[in-house]
Amino acid sequence: MGYNRPVFLRKPLFWFVSVILCLSAQGQTKSTSRKAPPSNVSAQWKLVSLDVKGSQRYTPDEILGETRLQIGQSVNEDNFKKATELLGQTGIFSDVSYAYTYSSEGAKLELQLSDNNELVPARFDNFVWLPDKDLLDKLRERVPLFKGLLPTGGDLADEVSDALQALLIEHKVQGKADYIRVAPTNGPVSAFLFTVSGHSVQVQNVTFTDVGPAELPLLQTAAKRLLNSEYTHTTIKNEERIGFQPIYLQRGYLKASFDETQVKIVKDGEDETSVDVTIAVTPGLQYKLTDMGWTGNTVFPSPEPQGLIRLKSGEREESAATLAEAITKLMSQARSGLEVKRFKGLGEMNPEQLWHTTLDTNARSLLQVKVKEVDEADDIFTKLMGDVVEPRREFIQDNSLSANVDV
C-alpha cells in the first residue's frame, strides 16, 4: 500500500493525504509495502462524501449500502479497506480500487469499479409467498447490488440466500432457503436456482385463461398430473413443454406460448402450503396448409407422391423440431384409421380377432424363427423364465437402460 508523505501548506493545521488500494474481484488485496506515518495509523474522520466511478450498473447509494458505510459516520482507513473488500468479495465487480482525501472538514472517499459482465439469472423455484416483482423488491432492500442477476463466483448468491431466509422467517414459514448452480454437463453455469426445503407446497388446482373450448378439456386432462404434487416453477414449465404445448401444435397453433404462472395461496400452515395455479395461454394464429408443390422429382410424376400425403389443403399444420419428430408424426398419419392391439397369448383374443390374426390363411403372416446359438438362447430363457429370481433381476438392472422395447 502506498502513501504520499504529508504536504504542509502555508495555512496551519491543513494537510492532504491520498491513498490508493487495489482489490481483485475475489477480494484479495494487492499493495506495496510502505509504512505509513505513525501519526495517521489510527486517524478518524467524518465521512462527508462518496464518489463512484466506472460502474454503469449501480448508483452510489446502492454501492454505499453494500459497503456498510454511512455518510456522516466516523471512519478510518481500515473502514475503507473493509468496504472495498466487501465489494470485491461479492464477485459483481471485476476490479475494485479506492482513493480518499481528508481535511479539516472530513474524509472524501472515491471508489473506482469495473462491472463484471459475466452474470447469470437468479430463479426462485417455489417461493410462493410473494409475487416475483415484490420478492425482487424485498430482496433488493436487503441486498442492494442484487438486480436479478448474479456472478458465478463471489458471495453475492449467499447474501441473496440469507435475505430469502429472512423473508421466510417474516412469513412464519418453517423452511430453509438454499440454492444450486444450474449448468449443463461439462458446461458453464447458466443460472442460480433458489429453493425452499423443509416446507411442502402442494398444487390444489390448475386453471387456464384465454383457452378455446376445444383445447380446454385436453389441457385439464393433462393438468391432472400436477394436482396434489409438489409445486415448483420448474415443474410447471416442464409440463407446459411436454404436456400443454403439444396440444396446440397438433392443432396448428405453432406459436402458442404460456405467460408467467400466477400462484395463489389457498391454505398456509406451518409445514404445508396449498396453492392454486393459473396459467395464461396465448394461442396465436392457427396455421393451415394452403398449397403443396413438387420440384426435382424425376422418377415419379407429381400426382403419385401427392397421393401419399394425407394432409389436404385447408387442414391444420403440425410442427416438428427434429427429423425424428417429423418421422413420428408421419407414421402417426400413416396409421390413421388403423387399430393396433397386443396380446400376451392367443387365449386373450376374442374369436373374431383370433380368426383375422392367426387362423385365416388369406390374412395371417407367419414368420419362421431360427435359433443358431442354442446354448446362449437356453441361458437367456433360463434367466428370464426360470425359478431363480436373482439372475433375472441382475439381467434387468444391467440392460434396462439400453433396451429398445415397443410397448
N, C-alpha and C positions, 0 to 999 in steps of 0.2 A: 504494500500500500504506500502510495507516495504522498507526501505533504510538502507544501511550499512553506518556506520559513516565513514567519510573520513579517509583514512590511509595515513599519510605523510611519504614519503620515504626520503632517505638521499639526493637525488638530489632536490634542491629547485624548487618551482613552478611546481612540477609534482605530481598529485594525481589522484586517481582512485575511481570511484563510480559504483556500479552495482544496477540496478533497475529491478524488475520483476513485471509484471502486468498480470493478467489472465482475459480473457473475455469469456463469454459463447457464444454459437452460435447465440444468439439473440442480442448480443452486450451489455449485462448487465455486468458491471464491478464488480468484487469481489475483495476486497482488505482489508488488515488490516489497522487499524488506527494508524499511527505513524507520527508525524510531522517531515518534512524534515528540514535540517539545513537552516536557513533563508538566508544564502549567496547563496544557489543554487536554490531558488524558481524561479527566472527569468533568469537563466543562459542560454546563447545562444552558440551554437557550429555550426561548419560546418559539415554537414552530409558527411562522407567520404566513407562509405560502408554500404551495406545491405546484410545480410546473412539470407537465408531462409532455415528452416529445417522442415522435416515432410511431406511436400506436395509432392505427386507423380504426381500430375496433372498439376501443374503450374510452370513456370520458375520464377526466381527472378524478371526479367523485367516485366512480366505480373502482378505479385503481386505489384511491385512498382508503376505501372500505376494506380492500384486501390486505393493505399494509398494516392495518390496525393502528394507524396514526390518526390524530385529530388536530386540526388547526387550532392553535392556542395552547396546546399541551406543552409541558416541559420535556425537552428531548436532548439527547446527546448523540455522539457518533455511533454508539452501539445500537441505538434505535434505528438509525439509517441502515446499518448493516443488516439488522434483523428484518427490516422491511423489504430490502432487496432480496434477501434470502427467501422470504415467503413468496415473493413474486416469481423468482426463479424456480422454486420447487413446484409450483402449480403446473409447469410444463406448457402454459398457454403462451409463453414468450420464448423466442429462440435466443434472445440476448437481453440482458438487463445490466444497466450501469447507473450510477448516481453521482451527483455532484452537489455540494451545498456551499452556501456562503453565509456568514453571520456577522452581525454588527451589534450595536447597542439596542437596536430595535428587536432583534431575534434572528432566527435561522430561516433561510430560504432553501428549500430542497428542490432539486431538479432531477427527474428520472428520465433516462434515455432507454427506450424499449423498442424491440423488434418483434412484431407479431409472428407467432407460429401459425403458418397457413395449412399445416397438415392436421386438420381436425376432422372428427367423425361425429355423426349424430348420436344423441342420447335418447333411448326409447324406454318408456315406462310401461311394463307389461300388464300389471294387474293392480295398479293404484287407482281405485275407483271412487275415492272419497272426495276428489276434486276434479272438475273438468281440466283438460290438458292445459288450456291457457292459464287458468287460475293456479294450477300446480306449478307451471313455469314461473309465474309472478312470485309465488311464495318462496320458491327455491332461490330466486334471484335476490330476494330480500336478505337471505342468509348467506348466499354465495354470489357476491356482486359480479364476478367475472364469468358466471355461467349464463350463456345465452342459447342453450340448446345444443351446443357443440362442445366436444371435449378433445383434449390432446390424448394421444395413445400412451404417452408417458407422463410422469409427474403425478401429483396427488390431488388434482382438482376433482377427479372422479370420486375420491374418498370424501372430499368435502361435500359433494352433492349427496352421497350416500348418507352421511351424517345428518344433513339437512332433511332428507327424506325420513330418516328415523325420528327426528324431532317432530315432524308433521304427523307421523303415526301416533306418537305419544299424545299430541294435541287432540287427535280424534279418538283417543282411548282405544286404539287398535293394538291388540297384543300380538304383534308380528315383528319380524326382523327385516330391515331393508338391506339389500345386498345387490351386487351387480356382477355380470360376466362380460368379458370382451368377446364379441362375435367376429368370427373370421372363418373363411373357407379353409379347407385342408391345405396346409402349407402356404396359405395366403396371408395378406396383411389384415390387420384389424379393420373392420368396416363399420362397427357400431358398438356402443355400450348398451347392454340390456339390464335395466334395473327391475328387480322383482321384490315382492313382499312374501316371505315364507313364514310358516307357523300360524297362518290365518287363512282359512278356506274362503274362497269367493266362488259361489255357485251360480250358474246360469239358471234362472227360473223360467224365463220366457224370451222368445225371439220374435220380433215383428219386423215387417218390411214396409217401406214407404215408396210411393211412385212406382208401383208394380202393377202390371196388367193382369186382368182376370185369368188369362191362360197360364201365366207363369207363377201366380201366387200359390196355388196348391202344390206345385212342384218344389218351390222354394221352401214351403212349410214342411214338406216331407223330408227334404234334405237337412233342414234345420233341427230335426228331431235328434240328430246325433249330438247336438250341443246341449240339449236340455239335461239339467242335473249334473253337468260336467263342470270341471274347474275352469273358471273364466281366465283367459289371458288374451291380450291383444294379438299375440302370435297365432293362437288357436283360431280366432275369428278370421284373420287374414288367410290362413291356410284353407279354411272352409270356403271362403269366398273364391279362392283359386281353383280348388278341386271339386267343390260341391255346387256352388251357385253359378260361377262363370260358364260352365258347360251348358247349363240350361238355356242361357241366352245365345251362346254360339251355335247350338243346334237349331235355333230358330232364326238365324241370320242376323242377330244383333252382334255384329263383330266388334263393336267398340263399346260394349256395355261396361260400366265401371261402378264401383261401390265407394260411397263417400265415407268419411270418418265415422266409426261406430259411436253411437250415443249410448251411454250406460246410466241407468237409474237404479239407485239402491232402494229396494223394497223391504228389506229386513236387515238390521245391523246388530249383531250380537258380539259377545266377547271373543268367541272362537270362530264364528262363521258369519259371512255376509252373503245375502241373496240379491241378485241384480236382474233387471230386465234389460235386454239388449235390443236396440233399434238400429236397423241397417237401411240406409237410404240408397236407392238404386237409380242410376242414370242409364237407361237402356240405350239411348242413341238411336240412330236410324237402323231400319231393317233392310238388309241388302238382299236383292233378288237377282236371279240370272235373267239377263235381257237378250243375250245372243251368244252363240258359240261358233267359232270359225276354226278351220283346219288348214295348216300350211306345212309344207315339207313332206307330206305323206305321198309316197310313190307306189308302195306295194298294194295298198287298199285305197279305193276311191273314198272320198269323204263320207258318203251316206253310210258305208259299212261301219266304221268306228263310231259314227254318230249314233247308230242303233244300240251300241253297247252302253251308252251313257243314259242312266235312268233319270237324271236331273233334267227337267224340262224348263222351257222359257217361262218366266213368271214365278218359278218356285224359289224358295229362300236358299241362300248360300250358307255354307259352313266353312269355318276357317280351320287351317291345320298349321301348327307351328313347326312341325318337323315332317320328314318324309315318312317316318314310321307312323305318325298320327294320320297322315293322309292315306296310307295304305289301310290302316284300321278302319277309317271311315268309308273307303271304297268297298272293303269287304263287307261292311255293315249294309251298304246299299245293295251289294250283290246277294246278300242273304234275305233281302226284303221279301216277305211273303212265305218264307220257309220257316219250319219249326224244327229245332234240334233238341233231342232228348237223349239222356244217357241212362243206362240200366246196369246194375251190377250183375244181373243174371237174367236168363230168359224167363224164369218164373215170375219176374216182376212185371212183365208186359201184359197188356190186355190182348185178347185173342187176335183182334184185327192188326195190332202192332206187331205181334209175333209173325203173322202171315206176311205182312209187307216187308219186314226186315230180314226174315230168316227162311220161311217156308216157300215163298213164291219164287220159283226158279227163274221167272222172267224179270224180276226186280232186284233180287238179292245179289250181293257181291261177296265172294269167298276169297280170302287171302291165305295162301299157304305159308306156314311158319316153319322154318328150318333152324335147328339148333346145331351149330358147329362145335361150340365149346361146351360139351355135355357136363363136364366136371364143374366148370365155372357156373353154368346155369343151375346145377343142382345145389351148389353152395349158396347162391343168392336166394334160391327158393327156400332153402332150409332156414336162412337168416330171417327172411321176411314172413314166412308162413309156419315156422316151427314153433315148438312149445316153449323154447327158452327165450325170455324177453330181452335179456341184456344185449345179445348181438344185434337184435333188431333196433333197440334204442340207440346203440352206438352208430349203426349204419345211417339212421335218420339224422342224427346230430351231425355226422360228418358230411352228409350230402344234401341237407335240406336247402342250403342257400344256392346251390348250383343246379338244383333240379328244374327241369323245364316241363311243367305239368299243365295239361289242358283241363281246367276244372270249370 
